[in-house]
Amino acid sequence: MSQDPVAIDSVGADFLMNEPAVINNNDSLKDNATVENYLHEASLVKNAPSGNVYKDGNGKIVKNLGAHEHWNDPVNRKYSRNLGKKEGIELIKIMR
């Protein structure tokens, strides 16, 4: 569970991009360096790679849409907060 939609997609992307059935049967994902561009854009919205300026419904410039990062590896699946940092994504295992 998360209230951060960017973090949710980041974790989902890690699981999907490490699932052989997904990457081997989907030509759009194979060797596609741009598949996560929307996550990079959202996590860097204060200085977006596209150069766009994002504003909320009141016209105020948005400075943060969420956290985007990748786990340390597909076996341990640790993110920043799992590794002791104060900010970032934390993945909590609820099943064995």
SULQUIWO-V116515 format. One record per run of one state. SS is the DSSP state (alpha for helix, beta for strand, coil for the rest). FROM is the first residue (numbers start at 0). TO is the last residue. Records with the same first field share a line. If there is no record, write none. Layout:
BEGIN
SS=FROM-TO ; FROM-TO
END
This chain:
BEGIN
coil=0-3 ; 17-18 ; 24-35 ; 43-43 ; 47-53 ; 55-59 ; 61-79 ; 83-95
alpha=4-16 ; 19-23 ; 36-42 ; 44-46 ; 80-82
beta=54-54 ; 60-60
END
